[in-house]
Amino acid sequence: MEDSTLFIAGDWGTTSLRLTLCRGAEVLGRANGPGVGVQTGALETIFRSLSKGWIAEHGPLPAFLCGMVGTRIGWIETPYVPCPAGSAAVRRAAVRFILDNAPVTIVPGLSCSNPLGAPDVMRGEETQIFGALAVMPAVARGRHLLVLPGTHAKWAIVEDGMVQSFLSAMTGEIFALLRVHSVLSMGDGNPAAGSTGGFAKGIARLKAMPAGAIMHLLFEVRSRQLLEAMPRDEAMDFLSGLLIGADVTAALQWFGTTTSVMVIGEPALAARYGEALEAFGVAANYLDGATCALAGLRALFVNTKRGEI
């Protein structure tokens, strides 16, 4: 039977906060706010402000929060759970406290020794992964490679519902830095011409070059604007293709042969990763990141309420 308890689910990242009022699988309300990295006030105050209407109507409400809210710059720091880890270990390690007569739970992140032999961490993506298992139970059986694109993309191996290991890539952040703070966006191409397949061109260029050529290919983003009149928008898409292509090909190398990858994220960015994967002969399956985050918070809440910790 579906749990009908009202609760607040919160995906609180660096740049944004998404709160959702839930009754089981039903969404009763949504509220958005600033992320941990851009807020100007106390997180407790922000949470109260966004949820006060729901609490006025329904009384004290339990809340489950994931993401950067559990970091040192967040509300209350939560521990990292070492991999391999499943949802039960995450529920046991969650930090719980009382706010205004209602329990608040902050979901911990995961840590691992990644395929490169280095320490690695994630926060928020673990909840999306557990949500993906709830949304698509087939992913909870057998061994699967998942990618969660974003500022710091996460590649994760999930086996029989357990996150075994993962590998982070700063693909999104590097793209943003190069796009805004480098000469690559300062070429003399025609800015009015628009993009004409720059992303696919970047993927193809990366694919045609030897492994490890990305540092030498990046300057082409500028030189193609200067000498081939590549439009700026197309050049930025070309840059995106180079970076995502490099991310994908390296991850496939580290995680071994696979025929398909589950892509979990914002649809437009997920589609770009899917295009890159397919260029390297790997099928892409898609799940929406926000949907998975909410499903993961819901599953963690329901199973904790049932005492399955």
N, C-alpha and C positions, 0 to 999 in steps of 0.2 A: 504494500500500500504506500502511495506517495505521502511523504511527510508534509504536513500542512502548516508547520510552524513558520511564523514570520521571522525573517532575519535580514540583515544588511550584508551584502557582499561588496567588498571593496578591492579594486585593482589599483594600487597606489604606486605609480612608477616615478621616474625622475622628473618627467615633464608634465604629467597629467594624473588626475584622479578620476576614476569612474566608480560611483556608488550605485548599487542596484538594490531596491527593496523587493524581496522575493517571498513568495509563498509556494514552497515546493518548486516545481518547474515554471510556475507562473511569475512573470515580472509585473509588479504593481507600480513601480516608479523608478526613475533614473535621475541622477544628479551628477554634474561634473564640476571639478575644481582643479586647483593648481597641484602640480607634482611636488615631490619632496625637494627636488633641486631648484625649484623656482618660486616656492611659497615665500611669503613675507611675514607670516605669523605662526603661532604655535599650531602644530598639527591637530592637537586636541580641539582647539578653537575652530579650525576649519571643518573638522568632522562634525562637531556639534552644530555648526551653522548650516551645513548641507543636509543634515538628518533631522533637524528640529521639527520640521513639519510632519514627518512620518511619526516621530515619537509623540508629538502632540495628539495625533489621531489614534495611534495604536498603543501608546504606553512604551515602557522601556523595551528595547529590541536588542537581541544578541547580534554581534557583528563578527565577520570573518574577513581579515584583510591580508593581502599578499603583496609582494613586490618590495620596492625600496623603502617602504614604511618600516621594514624590519632591520634597516641598516643602522650604522652609527650616526648617520645624519637624519635618521627617521624618528619615529615615535619612541619605540623601545627596541633595542637591538635584540635580535633573535639569533640562535646559533645556526651554524651550517650543519646539516646532516650528511655524514660521509656516505658516498656510494660504495657498493650498490645499496639502493634505498627504494622503498615503496611508499605508498601513501600512509601506511600504518606508522612507519618510523617518523614521517613528517608530522603526523598528528600528535605523536608522543612528545616531540620536541617543541611543539608550538608554545608560545608565551601567552598566558592568559591573565587578564586583570579585569577589575570591575570599574566601569565608568557610568556614573549616573544610574546606579542600580541595575546595570545590564552588563553581561560578560562580553569582553572584547578579546578576540583571538588573533594573534599575528602569526602567520605561517612562516616557518623558517625556509631558508634556501638550502641548496645542495652544494657539496664540495666533492672533488675527486682528484685523482692523479690522472691527467688526461693522456691521450695516446702519444703525446710528445714527451711524457715523463715529467710533466710540470704540474704544480697545483693549479686548480681551476675552480671557479665558483659560478653559481647562478642564483638569481632571486626573481621570483615571479614566473619564470619559465617552467619551474617544476609544477606549479599549479596548472598551467596550460597543458602540460604533458598529462597530468592526472585527469584533467578535463577531457583530453582527447581519448583517453582510455574509456571514459564514461560515455562519450558521444559515439565512439566507434569501438565496441568491445573486441573486435577482431584484432585490434592493435595490442590488446592486453594478452594475446596468445602468440607465442613464438618470438622471434627476434626481428626487430625493425630499426631502421635508421630514420631519425627525425631531424628536421632542421627548423629552427625558429628564427627567422630573419628579424633584424632590427638594428639598433645602434651597435650592439654587440651580438652578432649572430651566435646561436648555440646549435651545435650538432650533437645529437644524443643517441646513444644505443639503449633501446628499451627491450628487455627480454622477460617474457612472462609477467609483465606488469611492473618490473623493477627497472629503475634507471641504473644501468651498469656503469656508464662512463659518458663523458661529454667533452666537447672541445669548443672553446670560444674563439671568435674572429671579430676584429674591430672594423669590419667592412663598412658598416653604416657611418661610424664616426669618422673614419678616414675619408670617405666620400664627402661628408659634410665639411671637413677641414680643408680638403683640396678645392672644393667648389667655392668656398668663401674666402679662404686665406692664402691661396697660392696663385701663381701666374697662369695656371692652367685655364682659368676662366677669363683671361685677359687678352685672348688672341684677337686678330683683326677680321674674323669671319663675319658674315652678314647676320646680325642678330635677328633680323626680321624674316629670314627665310624659313625658320622653324626646323623641327627635327624630321629627318627622313631615315629612320631605321638605325640611328646611332647605336642603340643598345645591341642589336644583333651584330652590327659591324664590330663592336668591341669584343663580343663573345667570339666571333670568328677569328679576329686578330689574335686574341689570347690563345685560342685553340691551335692555331697554326704555328705558334712559337714553341721553343723548347721550354721545359719546366724551369721555373725560376726567372723568367724574363720580365716579370711584371714591373720591376723598378726601371727597366729600360724602355718599356712600352708606354709608361705614363707620360713621358715628355711629348709623345705623339699627339696628345690631346691639345697641346699648344701649337706644335709645328703644323698640324693639319689645318688649324684655323688660319695660321699665318700664310701658308704656301698653297693650300688647296681650297681656301675659302669655305672651310667647313663651318656651318652656322654654330653659334655658341650653344643653342639648345641641343643640337645634335652632338656637339662635342661633349657636353655634360652627360648625355646618354651613352656616348662612347666610353667615357670614363667609368660610368656605372657598369657597363658591360665588362670592361677590363677587370674591375675590382670583384664583382660578383663571380665572374668566370674564374678568377684566380682562387677565390674562396671555395667554389664548388669543386674545382679539379683537385685542390689540395686535400679537401675533406674526403673525397672519394678515394684518394691515395691512402690516407691514414686509416680509414675505416674499412677498406677492402672492397672487394667486388660486391655489388648489389644491383638488383634490377629495378628497384623502386625506392623512392624516398617520400615520407609524409612531410609536407610543408605546412607549418602552422604559423599563421601570421595575418597581418593586414593584407587584404586581397591584392592590391596593386603590387606591393613588394613581393608577396608570395608568388605572383604570376611571373615576375622577373626571375626569381630563383627557379621556378618550374621551367622557364624557357632555357635557362642555362643548363639545368640538369638534362633536359631532353637533347640539347646540343651535344652532350657527352654520352648519349645513349642510355640515359636512366629515366624511367617514367616517374612523373610527379603526381601525387595525390594531395588534395588540399583540404584543410580545415581552417575556419576563421579563428584568428587568435583571440578576439574578444569573446566569442562564443565559448571557446575552450576555457578561458580564464574563469568565466562565470560558472561553467559546468564543473570545473575543478573546485572552486570555492563551495559550490552547492554540495558536491560529493563529500568534501572534507567536513562540512558542517553537519550533514545528515549522519555520517558515520561516527563522528564525535558524539553527537547527541544520543546515538544508540549505544554508546559506550564501547565502540569498536576501536579502542586505542591501545 
